[in-house]
Amino acid sequence: MNLKKLKFPFFILLTIVIIAGILYVPKIKKALAIKEAMDLKNIEYTFLNMDEYFPIKRVKKSENPFVFARVKNKTLPKTFQHEGNTYNTLKFIDSSYTQGFIYIQNDTIQYENYWRGQKENIKHISWSMAKSYISALFGIAIEEGHIKSITQNVTEYLPELKGSGYDGVKIKDVLQMSTGVKFDETYSDPESDINRYWKDFIFGASQDKFASTLINEKIPGTYNHYVSINTHVLGMIIVKATGRSLTDYLEEKIWKPIGTEFDAYWLADGEGMEMALGGLNACLRDYAKIGRLFLNKGNWNGTQIVPEAWVEASTLVTEEHLLPQSKNSAHPGFGYGFQWWVPEGDEGEFFASGVFNQNIYINPTTKTIIVKNSANQNYYDKSNPYAASKTHIELYRALSKSFKKETN
């Protein structure tokens, strides 16, 4: 063996190994740290400290904060009913691992409380409640003329998605979670598409590129199927059409105008693009303010921030496949608007929802806003009533009606 001939190739190999170590070992360490942080036993801390694990883009608070009127915390109704079962209210709040809970009626805080590390000035991740903010920004972008119409095809703004599952899909179908894109949103399955996306995000990969890998399996506009990446595509369109980042646009158009008391922040990928589908982190009372904005049809103390027609379209169910009882929906019992959920009922309710039981609930009939931040360790157990969205809605309804009687 001629050792002299091996020296140069060995040096190249050694250099490659060293460079690979420098580039990838920190990423692997980060991935392992996030995996540990997202273990169910640790999420109470993690959901309040997401900026320790990901790059962020800060959203600055309002210079003129709006402060809700408040009364001494009301006593919550002792129990509420759902599907023939009686639930103790305080036990339900505890058993669903609630971290922050606020109940507002007639513009007055009736009840506000914190547990498990959250406080009034500590930010909690929104998860998919962020989707409703993206919808609001989309309506503003249309009103300002940056986007022509929701009847346009996605690729008119995003030619890079030609050949993907979004090719030939109308923006309206993206807003209504009816793209026909094939996607498995099972959070408890490590091999699902949403977890494949999450793994990419942890390593800082481009979310835009991930969206381009998806394919179509149904005719767009015919079936309601929740696909989180749809919201990322909406975010891409906003960025392309406005020339602004989601952070800047949110800060100027919504966050400051509604009198937020605290800064917020978006999680971002390695390309600097915000996690539009669920990466907003904010304080409890500031989440309540988008509830107040939509309760008042987009008007904030006399200033129309989100077009009224957009608010109405966002919170109504129009097409058959979006109805709560439709056979052409993957989500029985819940209707869908423009990135807002609409439960069955006749009171005009709608809500934003995120995994692990994050909610912004609005009831126009009782002039109610409820926000709940949670880190529910039982969320993956579909048989657990303390993790079910329908049970949560019944809690909110019980509170709404109980306090309405007191104020009448």
C-alpha positions as CSV (number, residue, x, y, z in Angstrom):
1,M,0.0,0.0,0.0
2,N,1.3,3.4,-1.0
3,L,0.6,5.7,2.0
4,K,1.7,8.8,0.1
5,K,-1.1,8.3,-2.4
6,L,-3.6,8.1,0.5
7,K,-2.6,11.3,2.2
8,F,-4.5,13.7,-0.1
9,P,-7.7,11.8,-0.3
10,F,-7.6,11.2,3.5
11,F,-7.1,14.9,4.0
12,I,-10.2,15.7,1.8
13,L,-12.2,13.1,3.7
14,L,-11.2,14.5,7.0
15,T,-12.1,18.0,5.9
16,I,-15.5,16.8,4.8
17,V,-16.1,15.1,8.1
18,I,-15.1,18.2,10.0
19,I,-17.3,20.5,7.9
20,A,-20.2,18.2,8.2
21,G,-19.7,18.1,12.0
22,I,-19.6,21.9,12.2
23,L,-22.8,22.2,10.0
24,Y,-24.9,19.4,11.3
25,V,-24.0,18.5,14.9
26,P,-25.5,21.8,16.2
27,K,-28.7,21.1,14.3
28,I,-28.9,17.6,15.6
29,K,-28.4,18.8,19.1
30,K,-31.1,21.4,18.6
31,A,-33.5,18.8,17.2
32,L,-33.0,16.6,20.2
33,A,-33.5,19.5,22.5
34,I,-36.8,20.4,20.8
35,K,-37.9,16.8,20.8
36,E,-37.4,16.7,24.6
37,A,-39.1,20.1,25.0
38,M,-42.2,18.8,23.1
39,D,-42.5,15.7,25.2
40,L,-45.9,15.9,26.8
41,K,-44.5,16.1,30.3
42,N,-42.6,19.3,29.3
43,I,-45.0,21.3,27.2
44,E,-46.3,23.5,30.0
45,Y,-42.9,25.1,30.0
46,T,-42.2,24.9,26.3
47,F,-45.4,26.6,25.2
48,L,-44.4,29.7,27.3
49,N,-40.9,29.7,26.0
50,M,-40.9,28.9,22.3
51,D,-38.3,31.6,21.7
52,E,-35.7,29.5,23.5
53,Y,-35.9,26.9,20.7
54,F,-36.6,28.8,17.4
55,P,-35.7,32.0,15.6
56,I,-38.3,34.7,16.1
57,K,-39.5,37.9,14.6
58,R,-40.8,40.4,17.1
59,V,-44.2,42.2,16.8
60,K,-44.1,45.5,18.7
61,K,-47.0,46.4,21.0
62,S,-49.2,49.5,20.6
63,E,-48.1,52.9,21.9
64,N,-51.7,53.4,23.0
65,P,-52.7,50.2,24.8
66,F,-56.4,49.4,25.2
67,V,-57.3,48.2,28.6
68,F,-60.5,46.2,29.2
69,A,-62.8,47.3,32.0
70,R,-62.9,44.6,34.6
71,V,-64.8,43.5,37.7
72,K,-63.7,41.3,40.5
73,N,-63.5,37.7,39.2
74,K,-67.0,36.3,39.0
75,T,-67.7,32.8,40.5
76,L,-67.8,30.4,37.6
77,P,-70.9,28.2,37.1
78,K,-70.3,25.1,39.2
79,T,-71.2,22.6,36.4
80,F,-72.0,22.4,32.7
81,Q,-73.6,19.7,30.5
82,H,-72.5,18.0,27.3
83,E,-74.0,15.0,25.7
84,G,-75.8,13.9,28.9
85,N,-72.8,14.2,31.0
86,T,-72.2,16.7,33.8
87,Y,-68.8,18.3,34.2
88,N,-67.5,20.2,37.2
89,T,-66.3,23.5,35.7
90,L,-63.1,24.0,37.7
91,K,-62.2,20.4,37.4
92,F,-62.6,20.7,33.6
93,I,-60.4,23.7,33.5
94,D,-57.7,21.9,35.5
95,S,-58.1,18.6,33.7
96,S,-57.6,20.2,30.3
97,Y,-54.3,21.6,31.6
98,T,-55.4,25.2,31.3
99,Q,-52.6,27.8,31.6
100,G,-54.6,31.0,31.0
101,F,-58.3,31.7,30.9
102,I,-60.2,34.9,30.3
103,Y,-63.9,35.6,30.0
104,I,-65.1,38.9,28.6
105,Q,-68.7,40.0,28.3
106,N,-70.0,43.4,27.3
107,D,-66.4,44.7,26.9
108,T,-65.7,43.8,30.6
109,I,-63.4,41.1,32.0
110,Q,-65.6,38.9,34.1
111,Y,-62.9,36.4,34.9
112,E,-59.2,36.1,34.3
113,N,-56.8,33.6,35.8
114,Y,-53.5,31.9,35.2
115,W,-51.9,28.5,36.1
116,R,-49.0,26.3,35.3
117,G,-46.4,29.1,34.7
118,Q,-48.4,31.5,32.6
119,K,-48.9,35.0,33.8
120,E,-50.6,38.1,32.3
121,N,-47.2,39.2,30.7
122,I,-46.0,35.8,29.6
123,K,-46.6,34.9,26.0
124,H,-48.1,31.6,25.0
125,I,-47.9,30.0,21.6
126,S,-51.1,30.3,19.6
127,W,-50.7,27.2,17.5
128,S,-53.4,27.3,14.8
129,M,-55.3,30.3,16.3
130,A,-52.7,32.2,14.2
131,K,-54.6,31.1,11.1
132,S,-57.4,33.5,12.0
133,Y,-54.9,36.4,12.1
134,I,-53.6,35.4,8.6
135,S,-57.2,35.5,7.4
136,A,-57.7,39.0,8.8
137,L,-54.5,40.2,7.1
138,F,-55.7,38.7,3.8
139,G,-58.9,40.6,4.0
140,I,-56.9,43.8,4.6
141,A,-54.6,43.1,1.7
142,I,-57.6,42.7,-0.6
143,E,-59.1,46.0,0.7
144,E,-55.8,47.7,0.0
145,G,-55.7,46.4,-3.6
146,H,-52.6,44.2,-3.1
147,I,-54.7,41.1,-3.9
148,K,-57.4,41.3,-6.6
149,S,-59.8,38.6,-5.8
150,I,-60.2,35.3,-3.9
151,T,-61.5,33.8,-7.1
152,Q,-57.9,34.0,-8.6
153,N,-55.8,30.9,-8.7
154,V,-53.0,30.5,-6.2
155,T,-50.3,30.3,-8.9
156,E,-51.2,33.8,-10.2
157,Y,-49.3,35.0,-7.2
158,L,-47.1,32.0,-6.6
159,P,-45.8,30.6,-9.9
160,E,-43.3,28.5,-7.9
161,L,-46.3,26.3,-6.9
162,K,-47.1,25.3,-10.5
163,G,-47.1,21.5,-10.7
164,S,-47.8,21.2,-7.0
165,G,-51.1,20.3,-5.3
166,Y,-52.0,24.1,-5.4
167,D,-51.8,24.4,-9.2
168,G,-55.3,25.3,-10.4
169,V,-56.6,25.9,-6.9
170,K,-58.6,29.1,-6.2
171,I,-57.6,31.3,-3.2
172,K,-61.1,30.9,-1.8
173,D,-60.6,27.1,-1.6
174,V,-57.4,27.7,0.4
175,L,-59.2,30.1,2.8
176,Q,-61.9,27.5,3.3
177,M,-59.6,24.5,3.8
178,S,-61.0,22.9,0.6
179,T,-58.0,22.7,-1.6
180,G,-58.2,18.9,-2.2
181,V,-54.5,18.7,-1.2
182,K,-53.5,15.3,0.2
183,F,-52.3,15.8,3.8
184,D,-52.4,13.8,7.0
185,E,-52.8,16.2,10.0
186,T,-52.6,13.5,12.7
187,Y,-50.5,15.1,15.3
188,S,-50.0,11.9,17.3
189,D,-48.6,10.0,14.3
190,P,-44.8,10.7,14.0
191,E,-45.0,9.7,10.3
192,S,-47.9,12.0,9.4
193,D,-47.5,14.9,7.0
194,I,-47.9,17.5,9.7
195,N,-45.0,15.9,11.7
196,R,-42.9,15.6,8.5
197,Y,-43.5,19.4,8.1
198,W,-42.6,19.9,11.8
199,K,-39.3,18.0,11.5
200,D,-38.4,20.2,8.5
201,F,-39.2,23.3,10.5
202,I,-37.1,22.2,13.4
203,F,-34.1,22.0,11.1
204,G,-34.8,25.4,9.6
205,A,-35.9,24.2,6.2
206,S,-38.0,26.4,3.9
207,Q,-41.7,26.1,4.5
208,D,-42.3,27.5,0.9
209,K,-40.4,24.5,-0.5
210,F,-42.4,22.1,1.7
211,A,-45.6,23.5,0.3
212,S,-44.3,22.8,-3.3
213,T,-44.0,19.1,-2.5
214,L,-47.6,18.5,-1.8
215,I,-50.0,16.8,-4.3
216,N,-53.7,17.0,-4.9
217,E,-56.1,14.1,-4.3
218,K,-59.6,15.7,-4.6
219,I,-61.3,18.2,-6.8
220,P,-60.8,21.7,-5.1
221,G,-63.8,23.3,-3.6
222,T,-65.7,20.0,-3.0
223,Y,-64.5,18.7,0.3
224,N,-63.6,20.3,3.6
225,H,-60.3,18.9,4.9
226,Y,-58.1,20.8,7.3
227,V,-54.6,21.2,5.9
228,S,-52.3,23.5,7.9
229,I,-50.0,24.2,4.9
230,N,-53.0,25.9,3.2
231,T,-52.5,28.8,5.7
232,H,-48.8,28.9,4.9
233,V,-49.7,29.4,1.2
234,L,-52.0,32.3,2.2
235,G,-49.0,33.7,4.1
236,M,-46.9,33.3,1.0
237,I,-49.4,35.2,-1.1
238,I,-49.6,38.1,1.4
239,V,-45.8,38.4,1.4
240,K,-45.6,38.3,-2.4
241,A,-48.5,40.7,-2.9
242,T,-47.7,43.3,-0.3
243,G,-43.9,43.1,-0.4
244,R,-44.0,43.0,3.4
245,S,-43.2,40.4,6.0
246,L,-46.1,38.9,8.0
247,T,-44.5,40.4,11.1
248,D,-44.5,44.0,9.7
249,Y,-47.9,43.7,8.1
250,L,-49.5,42.3,11.3
251,E,-47.8,44.9,13.5
252,E,-49.0,47.9,11.3
253,K,-52.4,46.7,10.3
254,I,-53.7,44.9,13.4
255,W,-51.4,44.5,16.4
256,K,-50.8,48.2,17.1
257,P,-54.2,49.5,16.0
258,I,-56.1,47.2,18.4
259,G,-54.2,48.5,21.4
260,T,-52.1,45.5,22.4
261,E,-50.5,45.7,25.8
262,F,-47.5,43.5,25.1
263,D,-45.1,42.6,22.3
264,A,-45.7,39.3,20.4
265,Y,-43.4,37.2,18.3
266,W,-43.6,34.9,15.3
267,L,-41.5,31.7,15.0
268,A,-39.6,31.7,11.8
269,D,-37.9,29.1,9.5
270,G,-34.3,29.2,8.3
271,E,-35.3,31.5,5.4
272,G,-36.9,34.1,7.8
273,M,-40.5,33.2,6.8
274,E,-42.9,33.2,9.6
275,M,-44.7,30.1,10.7
276,A,-48.0,31.5,9.5
277,L,-50.0,28.4,10.3
278,G,-49.3,28.4,14.0
279,G,-46.2,30.3,15.2
280,L,-47.7,33.4,16.8
281,N,-46.9,33.9,20.5
282,A,-48.8,36.5,22.6
283,C,-50.3,37.3,25.9
284,L,-53.8,36.2,26.9
285,R,-55.5,39.7,26.9
286,D,-54.0,40.5,23.5
287,Y,-55.4,37.4,22.0
288,A,-58.8,38.5,23.3
289,K,-58.5,41.7,21.3
290,I,-58.8,40.1,17.9
291,G,-61.9,38.5,19.4
292,R,-63.2,42.0,20.3
293,L,-62.2,43.2,16.8
294,F,-64.3,40.4,15.1
295,L,-67.1,40.7,17.6
296,N,-67.4,44.3,16.4
297,K,-67.3,43.2,12.7
298,G,-63.7,44.5,12.2
299,N,-64.3,47.9,13.7
300,W,-62.1,49.1,16.6
301,N,-63.5,52.1,18.4
302,G,-64.8,53.7,15.3
303,T,-62.0,52.7,12.9
304,Q,-62.6,49.9,10.4
305,I,-59.5,47.8,10.6
306,V,-60.7,44.6,8.8
307,P,-63.4,45.1,6.2
308,E,-66.9,44.3,7.6
309,A,-67.8,42.2,4.6
310,W,-64.6,40.2,5.1
311,V,-65.5,39.5,8.8
312,E,-68.9,38.4,7.8
313,A,-67.6,36.1,5.0
314,S,-65.0,34.7,7.3
315,T,-67.4,33.6,10.0
316,L,-70.3,32.3,8.0
317,V,-70.6,28.9,6.4
318,T,-71.7,29.1,2.8
319,E,-71.0,26.1,0.6
320,E,-72.6,22.7,1.4
321,H,-69.2,21.0,2.0
322,L,-68.4,23.5,4.8
323,L,-71.6,22.8,6.8
324,P,-71.2,21.1,10.2
325,Q,-73.4,18.1,9.1
326,S,-72.0,17.8,5.6
327,K,-70.9,14.3,4.4
328,N,-68.3,16.1,2.3
329,S,-66.4,17.3,5.4
330,A,-63.7,15.6,7.5
331,H,-64.8,17.5,10.5
332,P,-68.4,16.6,11.6
333,G,-70.0,18.9,14.0
334,F,-68.1,22.0,12.9
335,G,-68.5,24.3,9.9
336,Y,-65.7,26.4,8.4
337,G,-65.4,29.9,7.1
338,F,-62.2,31.8,6.1
339,Q,-59.8,30.3,8.7
340,W,-62.4,30.4,11.5
341,W,-64.4,27.5,12.8
342,V,-68.2,27.7,13.1
343,P,-70.0,25.3,15.6
344,E,-73.5,24.1,15.1
345,G,-76.0,26.5,16.6
346,D,-78.1,29.6,16.0
347,E,-76.2,32.3,18.0
348,G,-73.6,33.2,15.3
349,E,-70.7,31.7,17.3
350,F,-67.3,31.2,15.8
351,F,-63.8,30.4,17.1
352,A,-60.1,30.1,16.4
353,S,-58.6,26.9,17.5
354,G,-55.1,25.5,18.1
355,V,-53.8,22.1,19.1
356,F,-53.6,21.2,22.8
357,N,-56.8,23.3,23.3
358,Q,-56.0,26.9,22.4
359,N,-59.2,28.8,21.7
360,I,-60.5,32.3,20.9
361,Y,-64.3,32.0,21.2
362,I,-66.7,34.7,20.1
363,N,-70.5,34.7,20.7
364,P,-72.2,37.8,19.1
365,T,-75.5,37.0,20.7
366,T,-74.2,37.2,24.3
367,K,-71.4,39.7,23.4
368,T,-68.9,37.2,24.7
369,I,-65.2,36.6,24.2
370,I,-63.3,33.7,25.8
371,V,-59.7,32.9,25.4
372,K,-58.1,29.7,26.7
373,N,-54.4,28.7,26.6
374,S,-53.6,25.2,27.4
375,A,-50.9,22.5,27.4
376,N,-53.2,19.5,27.5
377,Q,-51.2,16.3,28.0
378,N,-54.3,14.3,27.0
379,Y,-54.8,16.0,23.7
380,Y,-53.9,13.0,21.6
381,D,-56.5,10.8,23.4
382,K,-59.6,11.3,21.2
383,S,-61.8,9.6,23.8
384,N,-60.9,12.1,26.5
385,P,-63.7,14.6,27.0
386,Y,-61.2,17.1,28.6
387,A,-59.4,17.3,25.3
388,A,-62.5,17.5,23.0
389,S,-63.3,20.7,21.1
390,K,-67.1,20.0,21.5
391,T,-66.8,19.8,25.2
392,H,-64.9,23.1,25.3
393,I,-67.6,24.8,23.3
394,E,-70.2,23.7,25.7
395,L,-68.2,25.1,28.6
396,Y,-68.0,28.4,26.8
397,R,-71.7,28.4,26.1
398,A,-72.5,27.7,29.7
399,L,-70.3,30.6,30.9
400,S,-71.8,32.9,28.2
401,K,-75.4,32.2,29.1
402,S,-74.7,32.2,32.9
403,F,-73.2,35.6,33.0
404,K,-75.6,37.0,30.5
405,K,-78.4,36.4,33.0
406,E,-76.5,38.3,35.6
407,T,-76.0,41.3,33.4
408,N,-79.6,41.5,32.1
